[in-house]
Amino acid sequence: MIDTARLFGTVPPPLREELLKTYKEIMSNYLQRRWEPSELNGGKFCEAVFSIIHGAVTGNFPAAVSKPPDMLGACRMLEKEPADPKRVGDRSLRVLIPRALPVLYEIRNNRGVGHVGGDVDANHMDAEFVQGTASWILAELVRIFHGASIDEAQTAVDALVERKTPAIWVVGQTKRVLDARMNAKDQVLMLLHHSEGWVSANDLFRWTEYSNESVFRAKVLSALHKDRLIEFDDEREAACISPRGGMDVERRLLKGSNLQRASK
């Protein structure tokens, strides 16, 4: 598991911690299908992002996250800052992210009261936009500020932009597939699809509650590896999902999930 703090090594800890805290709140509520504006609010996340990009562009990070009096105006002012070709992610910091922030800020702060069209759940549509936009912004910040290795940063970015599912319940350090009838192989695929990078074989064994660990490794992990659905490194005692495995989850398991159908 990647230390998320290392992904923003050059960002001051108070700003980094608020960024990750508010992003996790958005994702937690989204995965639990809590789509009301009061639950899935991107305002604080936007304020954390703005504090970081403003500090990076001006060369002066604030001591703590602060709220600009006018988010739209403040973001427009960043575009007027002179370009710096030596600055990593210069155009993202000055233009792309500042253009995304006001929409994200507006859609949750001033929307959700008077939706028109009774058959269309606008809160759901808004929630999809919020989690997708927040994930894109966070991935851009990882790309720009990462203090981890290139491979670790890329893994984190890939994990941020991949599809998440409410079919997985995260409780403490444990993950559970909520469809109790799903077989062990499919549970492993779901768990790896939801996870970031490599996952230890011991964790997968615990999360699936398989009866015998040696049999689990032979009949589940090794079998999935043989079918090229996962990469199982026996020496490393860890597994990660393959592109083929990811497509299988999205085409077969996510679309067929009992929880997905029940929650609609």
Buried (B, 14 or more C-beta within 10 A) or exposed (E): EBEBBBBBEEBBEBBBBBBBEBBEBBBEBBBEEEBEBEBBBBBBBBBBBBBBBBBBBEEEBBEEBEBBEEBBEBBEBBEEBEEEEEBEBBEBBBBBBBEBBBBBBBBBBEEBEEEEEEEEEBBEEBBEBBBBBBBBBBBBBBBBBBBBEEEBBBBBBEBBEBEBBBBBEEEEEEBBBBBEEBEBBBBBBBBBBBBBBBBEBEBBBBBBEBEEEEEBBEBBBBBBBEEEBBBBBEEEEBBBBBEEBBEBBBEEBBEEBEBBEEEE
